[in-house]
Structures are given as structure tokens and as C-alpha cells.
Amino acid sequence: MGTLDKLTRRVREAGAGDIGRGVARLDLSDLKDLNIQIGDLVALHGKQTTYARVMPLRQDDRGDKTLQIDGVIRQNAGIAVGETVEIKAAQAQDAESLTFSFPGRGHYD
């Protein structure tokens, strides 16, 4: 059973296979501590907050207490490689509206 509401981890670059997938990789012990499972949603709190699906760190990286995320997630959270980020379990919510925006064409609700 998880015992922590949040964790703080140092950020590392995602592996090539994770780029653009919205994946945050954590150690299996971190998943247990947060009482979350593979595929659950996590909130990443840097200068801004963003969300990602959690996956376990690859075997060679386990035990180093880091978070691996790609450049899109880092940019959305306002953090850089080597900085620390706060991680919490999150719940998805249904969208109330959706707006599409096309460069030079305005937007459609």
C-alpha cells in the first residue's frame, strides 16, 4: 500500500522510444509508494503542471530515483533536465468542451 502523497525526483531525458508518447518513467518502488500502477496518470508540478502516463524505468535505470520524461513534457511543466519535479497521482476528468485552432484560420468550438 502506498504511503506517500507526492514524490520529488530529478529529471532525466526520456529514451528514444518514449519521445512523443506522453510517458513518465519512474522506479517501481516509486509507483508502489504513490499507490499507482503502470499506465496510471500522474501530475508533474514544475513551474507549471502537466500530466503523463506512468511506466516503470527500464531495468538498467532502476534504483536511481529519477524521472524520465521527453522534451514536450518538460516544456509543458516548465522544467529542464537535471531539475527536480514534484510527482503526484492524478485522476483523469471528462472534458467539458474542446476547441480546435488552425493557424491563420481562427478556431472552431
C-alpha angles and dihedrals in degrees: 000000000000118000104186133074092199144005133206117217138174113248123241131180116270120246117261092257092058099051111120094006100102091239128151114193119209135169114271089241089058091053089052093047091053092043092237133130136219109289096024121131121256131191115226113204115199122131084320132016124252135164136232141171112256123234129172121264113258115264095260092053100046118120097028095103096228137130119230115207135154129247095264092057091043091051092048090051093043094237138121137215109284095027123108127248133192114236126201135170111258139193124223117237130202115258117245094203141000127211124196117203125191121194109256094001105078123234139294125215 
